Structure formats: C-alpha cells, structure tokens
Amino acid sequence: MFKKIAEDILLYFKRVNNLRFCILRISNCYGPSFSFEKKQGIIGVAASSILAGRQISLVAEGKQVRDFVHAKDVAELCGLIHLSGEEGVIINVGTGIGLSMLDVVRSIASELKIHPTLKLLPSRTFDVERNVLDSTKANRLFGWTAKKTFEEGVREICQVFVRRNMTPEE
C-alpha cells in the first residue's frame, strides 16, 4: 500500500513539476555481494542457517511462491534505462519464474550438500501466497530479460559462503 502511495506521489510531481524518474518494482533481488550479516532474504538466511546447522522455519509449509532476480540482471536493466533516456515509467523486474520457499531451501541445501532441519509452519492470514512478476514491459521498452538462472545464482552464493566460511555468528 505504501509503495503504491509513493508511486502516486511521484506521478503527481511528474505532472506538476516535470519530475524525471523511473520506478522499478523489483522482485526478490539477490547476489553474492549482498551483506549476509543483515539476515535479509531467504537465500542468505537459508544458506547461513544450513551451514551453521540451525533449523529453518518456513511459513505456509514452505509453499509460498516468489520470483528471484539476480542483482547483475537488475544492474543491467538500470544501465539500459539510463542510456535510453526513458522516464516516467513503472516497470516490473523479475524472471517470471515462481519458486516455492521450500524449493529455494532445497536448492541451497543441495548445492551445499547438507541436509537442513526444517520446521514447516502454517500459513498466516496476512501472507501473500504467490508473487511472480511479469517483466514484459522491461523487455518491450529496453530489450531486457533476466539472464542468470536461479541455479547459477545459488551456486555462486553458496561458493561465496563456503569461501568465506560464513556462519550467522560472524
């Protein structure tokens, strides 16, 4: 709701004051340069928890579905937008591929070759069941499509974790 209000305010200032902007609605962005210490995002949290042998709790029994886009793909789109001079557009940024939280954790565990301890919790009334973005507009306007597969991204992040010997306590 607050994001929509912010978008409406920007659109208003575009009309009134000719404000220049582009709004990117980015799905779950991830990458190896993200700070794993902040414990934000399922990928970093799951990888650090698996390596530390900590239990991972998943609401909705891990059935919630999300779209994951690699930071390099997002950066590429930002560059394309900047070079195009396009302004005043609102663009979804994702892969269009939905993965359940359980599948995400299993992919990370498989890459790390560690069997995680999972606690599957029931759904909560306020949780969104599915959020997968359609990035057709980004492709139409800028020729952009996410290139890095989720499997490639997870492999890259797990290698960083192992190389740094990351655990949540560090």
Protein Blocks (a to p, Z undefined) as FASTA:
>chain_A
ZZmmmmmmmmmmmmmnopacddddddddddfkbcfklogajklmmmmmmmnopacddehh
lpaccddddfklmmmmmmmmmmnopghiacdddehpacdfklmmmmmmmmnopacddddd
dddfkbcfbdcddfklmmmmnopacfbdfklmmmmmmmmmmmnopafkZZ
